[in-house]
Amino acid sequence: MKKYSLPSESEYKTIVEKHTPGSPKLMGFARAFIVGGVICVIGHLIGKAGDCIGLNEATKPMFTSSVLVYIGTLLTGIGIYDKIGKFAGAGSIVPITGFANSMCAPAMEFRREGIITGIGAKLFTIAGPVITYGIAASVVYGLIYWIKEYALS
C-alpha cells in the first residue's frame, strides 16, 4: 500500500494556481459597469416618472428607492436577479437593488423554517453588517463634521 504525503504550502499553491481557471477581468469590469449603469438609468427613469405623478423633490428619492427595492426583491423572488448577478458581478450588488437582493435571498432560503425562526432570523444575515457599519460610519462622520463646524469655531 502506497502512503501519500500532504504537499507543502508552496506545492499546494502551485497546484491551486495550475487548476484555477483564469478570470477575464476586463470583460467582468465592462459587464459590471454596463449593468450597474443600466440599473442607475432605470432608477433615473423611475425618478422622472415621479415627476409625472406629481411628486416633489423631497419625496421623489424615497419613491425611487422604494420602487428599486421592490423591483430587486421581485426579481430575486422569481429567480432572475441571481442570473443578473452571475452575469454582472459587482454591477448588480452595488446599487440599492443589490441591497434588496441581499435581504430577500436569505429570507427565501430559510422560509420553510417558519416566519420567525426562518425568515425573521435570516432576513438581515447579509444586510445586517452593512447596515451596522453604515450607521457606525455615519455617526463617526457626523461627529467629525460637528467638531469641525461647531466645536472648533
GULO-955968 format. One record per residue (C-alpha): residue in one letter; x, y, z; chain. Coordinates in Angstrom, 2 decimals, m for minus. Each point is the difference from the previous one (the first is absolute). Last residue first. Example, Ala and Ser with C-alpha at 12.3 -4.5 7.8 and 13.67 -1.06 7.14 Angstrom:
<code: S&px: 13.67&py: m1.06&pz: 7.14&unit: A>
<code: A&px: m1.37&py: m3.44&pz: 0.66&unit: A>
END
This chain:
<code: S&px: m15.18&py: 77.58&pz: 15.53&unit: A>
<code: L&px: 1.65&py: m3.25&pz: 1.11&unit: A>
<code: A&px: m3.06&py: m1.49&pz: 1.71&unit: A>
<code: Y&px: m2.49&py: 1.03&pz: m2.64&unit: A>
<code: E&px: 1.05&py: m0.81&pz: m3.55&unit: A>
<code: K&px: 3.00&py: m2.32&pz: 0.41&unit: A>
<code: I&px: m1.26&py: m1.69&pz: 3.16&unit: A>
<code: W&px: m3.46&py: m0.46&pz: m1.47&unit: A>
<code: Y&px: 1.39&py: m1.37&pz: m3.29&unit: A>
<code: I&px: 2.26&py: m2.44&pz: 1.84&unit: A>
<code: L&px: m2.92&py: m1.10&pz: 2.16&unit: A>
<code: G&px: m2.25&py: m0.42&pz: m3.02&unit: A>
<code: Y&px: 2.66&py: m2.04&pz: m1.83&unit: A>
<code: V&px: 0.37&py: m2.29&pz: 3.02&unit: A>
<code: V&px: m3.79&py: m0.37&pz: 0.25&unit: A>
<code: S&px: m0.28&py: m0.64&pz: m3.76&unit: A>
<code: A&px: 2.72&py: m2.66&pz: 0.19&unit: A>
<code: A&px: m1.82&py: m1.78&pz: 2.86&unit: A>
<code: I&px: m3.29&py: 0.12&pz: m1.92&unit: A>
<code: G&px: 1.63&py: m1.45&pz: m3.12&unit: A>
<code: Y&px: 1.86&py: m2.59&pz: 2.06&unit: A>
<code: T&px: m3.25&py: m1.24&pz: 1.53&unit: A>
<code: I&px: m1.98&py: 0.16&pz: m3.25&unit: A>
<code: V&px: 2.65&py: m1.96&pz: m1.88&unit: A>
<code: P&px: 0.31&py: m2.46&pz: 2.89&unit: A>
<code: G&px: m3.75&py: m0.61&pz: m0.10&unit: A>
<code: A&px: m0.33&py: m0.28&pz: m3.79&unit: A>
<code: I&px: 1.51&py: m3.47&pz: m0.24&unit: A>
<code: T&px: m1.86&py: m1.84&pz: 2.75&unit: A>
<code: F&px: m2.68&py: 2.70&pz: 0.30&unit: A>
<code: L&px: m2.99&py: m2.08&pz: m1.05&unit: A>
<code: K&px: 1.37&py: m3.22&pz: 1.50&unit: A>
<code: A&px: m1.66&py: 0.09&pz: 3.41&unit: A>
<code: G&px: m3.30&py: 1.43&pz: m1.23&unit: A>
<code: I&px: m0.31&py: m2.29&pz: m3.00&unit: A>
<code: G&px: 0.86&py: m3.25&pz: 1.73&unit: A>
<code: T&px: m0.40&py: 0.12&pz: 3.78&unit: A>
<code: I&px: m2.83&py: 2.55&pz: m0.09&unit: A>
<code: I&px: m1.94&py: m0.75&pz: m3.18&unit: A>
<code: G&px: 0.71&py: m3.70&pz: m0.12&unit: A>
<code: E&px: 2.85&py: m2.37&pz: m0.82&unit: A>
<code: R&px: m1.39&py: m0.37&pz: m3.54&unit: A>
<code: R&px: 0.91&py: 3.65&pz: m0.64&unit: A>
<code: F&px: 3.77&py: m0.62&pz: 0.44&unit: A>
<code: E&px: 1.16&py: 0.51&pz: m3.58&unit: A>
<code: M&px: m2.57&py: 2.71&pz: m0.68&unit: A>
<code: A&px: 1.22&py: 2.06&pz: 2.96&unit: A>
<code: P&px: 3.61&py: m0.48&pz: m1.07&unit: A>
<code: A&px: m0.80&py: 1.28&pz: m3.54&unit: A>
<code: C&px: m2.24&py: 2.94&pz: 1.00&unit: A>
<code: M&px: 2.41&py: 2.04&pz: 2.06&unit: A>
<code: S&px: 3.03&py: m0.20&pz: m2.30&unit: A>
<code: N&px: m2.26&py: 0.44&pz: m3.04&unit: A>
<code: A&px: m1.47&py: 3.22&pz: 1.39&unit: A>
<code: F&px: 3.50&py: 1.29&pz: 0.70&unit: A>
<code: G&px: 1.04&py: m0.94&pz: m3.54&unit: A>
<code: T&px: m2.96&py: 1.99&pz: m1.30&unit: A>
<code: I&px: 1.42&py: 2.99&pz: 1.86&unit: A>
<code: P&px: 2.92&py: 0.07&pz: m2.43&unit: A>
<code: V&px: 3.35&py: m1.68&pz: 0.82&unit: A>
<code: I&px: m0.93&py: m3.66&pz: m0.38&unit: A>
<code: S&px: m1.12&py: m0.18&pz: m3.63&unit: A>
<code: G&px: 3.09&py: 1.60&pz: m1.49&unit: A>
<code: A&px: 2.06&py: m1.97&pz: 2.50&unit: A>
<code: G&px: m0.42&py: m3.16&pz: m2.07&unit: A>
<code: A&px: m1.82&py: 0.77&pz: m3.24&unit: A>
<code: F&px: m0.79&py: m3.43&pz: m1.47&unit: A>
<code: K&px: m0.28&py: m2.02&pz: 3.19&unit: A>
<code: G&px: m1.86&py: 2.86&pz: 1.65&unit: A>
<code: I&px: m2.48&py: 0.32&pz: m2.88&unit: A>
<code: K&px: m0.65&py: m3.74&pz: 0.26&unit: A>
<code: D&px: m0.52&py: 0.32&pz: 3.75&unit: A>
<code: Y&px: m2.37&py: 2.92&pz: m0.63&unit: A>
<code: I&px: m2.24&py: m2.12&pz: m2.23&unit: A>
<code: G&px: m1.13&py: m2.61&pz: 2.51&unit: A>
<code: I&px: m3.65&py: 1.01&pz: 0.44&unit: A>
<code: G&px: 0.53&py: 1.22&pz: 3.54&unit: A>
<code: T&px: 3.27&py: 1.73&pz: m0.81&unit: A>
<code: L&px: m1.66&py: 1.95&pz: m2.83&unit: A>
<code: L&px: m2.82&py: 1.01&pz: 2.34&unit: A>
<code: T&px: 2.44&py: 1.08&pz: 2.72&unit: A>
<code: G&px: 2.06&py: 2.08&pz: m2.42&unit: A>
<code: I&px: m3.16&py: 1.55&pz: m1.49&unit: A>
<code: Y&px: m1.37&py: 0.84&pz: 3.45&unit: A>
<code: V&px: 3.34&py: 1.48&pz: 1.09&unit: A>
<code: L&px: 0.08&py: 2.08&pz: m3.20&unit: A>
<code: V&px: m3.59&py: 1.19&pz: 0.57&unit: A>
<code: S&px: 0.77&py: 1.00&pz: 3.58&unit: A>
<code: S&px: 3.20&py: 1.82&pz: m0.96&unit: A>
<code: T&px: m1.75&py: 1.97&pz: m2.75&unit: A>
<code: F&px: m2.93&py: 0.95&pz: 2.24&unit: A>
<code: M&px: 2.34&py: 1.09&pz: 2.79&unit: A>
<code: P&px: 2.05&py: 2.05&pz: m2.48&unit: A>
<code: K&px: m3.20&py: 1.67&pz: m1.37&unit: A>
<code: T&px: m1.37&py: 0.96&pz: 3.41&unit: A>
<code: A&px: 2.13&py: 3.08&pz: 0.71&unit: A>
<code: E&px: 0.18&py: 1.26&pz: m3.60&unit: A>
<code: N&px: m3.80&py: m0.05&pz: m0.34&unit: A>
<code: L&px: m2.07&py: m2.84&pz: m1.40&unit: A>
<code: G&px: m2.62&py: 0.91&pz: m2.61&unit: A>
<code: I&px: m0.62&py: m3.25&pz: m1.84&unit: A>
<code: C&px: 2.10&py: 1.08&pz: m2.97&unit: A>
<code: D&px: 2.88&py: 1.17&pz: 2.21&unit: A>
<code: G&px: 0.04&py: m3.40&pz: 1.68&unit: A>
<code: A&px: 0.31&py: m1.54&pz: m3.47&unit: A>
<code: K&px: 3.22&py: 2.03&pz: m0.31&unit: A>
<code: G&px: 1.23&py: m1.66&pz: 3.18&unit: A>
<code: I&px: m0.88&py: m3.42&pz: m1.46&unit: A>
<code: L&px: 1.97&py: 0.97&pz: m3.10&unit: A>
<code: H&px: 3.00&py: 0.88&pz: 2.18&unit: A>
<code: G&px: m0.23&py: m3.34&pz: 1.77&unit: A>
<code: I&px: m0.15&py: m1.80&pz: m3.36&unit: A>
<code: V&px: 3.10&py: 1.96&pz: m1.04&unit: A>
<code: C&px: 1.71&py: m1.10&pz: 3.24&unit: A>
<code: I&px: m0.85&py: m3.66&pz: m0.67&unit: A>
<code: V&px: 1.31&py: 0.39&pz: m3.57&unit: A>
<code: G&px: 3.22&py: 1.52&pz: 1.34&unit: A>
<code: G&px: 0.53&py: m2.87&pz: 2.43&unit: A>
<code: V&px: m0.61&py: m2.42&pz: m2.89&unit: A>
<code: I&px: 2.45&py: 1.80&pz: m2.29&unit: A>
<code: F&px: 2.73&py: 0.57&pz: 2.59&unit: A>
<code: A&px: m0.20&py: m3.55&pz: 1.36&unit: A>
<code: R&px: 0.08&py: m1.45&pz: m3.52&unit: A>
<code: A&px: 3.02&py: 2.15&pz: m0.94&unit: A>
<code: F&px: 1.88&py: m0.87&pz: 3.18&unit: A>
<code: G&px: m0.65&py: m3.70&pz: m0.58&unit: A>
<code: M&px: 1.20&py: 0.30&pz: m3.61&unit: A>
<code: L&px: 3.21&py: 1.65&pz: 1.19&unit: A>
<code: K&px: 0.49&py: m2.58&pz: 2.72&unit: A>
<code: P&px: m0.27&py: m3.12&pz: m2.16&unit: A>
<code: S&px: 0.45&py: m2.44&pz: 2.89&unit: A>
<code: G&px: 2.47&py: m2.82&pz: m0.28&unit: A>
<code: P&px: m0.91&py: m3.53&pz: 0.97&unit: A>
<code: T&px: 1.60&py: m1.38&pz: 3.15&unit: A>
<code: H&px: 1.76&py: m3.32&pz: m0.69&unit: A>
<code: K&px: 3.61&py: 1.19&pz: m0.32&unit: A>
<code: E&px: m0.38&py: 2.69&pz: 2.66&unit: A>
<code: V&px: m1.34&py: m2.60&pz: 2.46&unit: A>
<code: I&px: 2.83&py: m2.45&pz: m0.70&unit: A>
<code: T&px: 2.64&py: 2.73&pz: 0.38&unit: A>
<code: K&px: m1.53&py: 1.15&pz: 3.30&unit: A>
<code: Y&px: 0.00&py: m3.59&pz: 1.26&unit: A>
<code: E&px: 3.67&py: m0.38&pz: m0.90&unit: A>
<code: S&px: 0.79&py: 3.26&pz: 1.84&unit: A>
<code: E&px: m1.90&py: m1.13&pz: 3.09&unit: A>
<code: S&px: 1.59&py: m3.43&pz: 0.00&unit: A>
<code: P&px: m1.90&py: m2.90&pz: m1.50&unit: A>
<code: L&px: m1.57&py: m2.60&pz: 2.29&unit: A>
<code: S&px: 1.57&py: m3.40&pz: m0.08&unit: A>
<code: Y&px: m1.49&py: m3.07&pz: m1.61&unit: A>
<code: K&px: 0.85&py: m3.49&pz: 1.14&unit: A>
<code: K&px: m0.03&py: m2.83&pz: m2.54&unit: A>
<code: M&px: m1.36&py: m3.38&pz: 1.03&unit: A>
END
